[in-house]
């Protein structure tokens, strides 16, 4: 049988000074690149600003994404909270009985 892995008893012994037969491949991370995901305006200035902020990750390595995502999440949460807030009565309606 022609197996791609040799018998474990025949694997070279590192202690004997024999070089390792299998070298681990080296992987270099890819450079940051835009994903090309379109951002459609919503008409809400706060939400659109958050969506625009997402474009910042196109120029960051993956470990820098979390800061942007947390910032956008905070902004979107604030925008939703503002929608739930009761509007103050207008000055013309305050004195009506």
Secondary structure by P-SEA (a helix, b strand, c coil): ccccccccccccccccccccccccbbbbbbccccccbbbbbcccaaaaaaaaaacccccccccaaaaaaaaaaaaaaaaaaaaaccccccccccccc
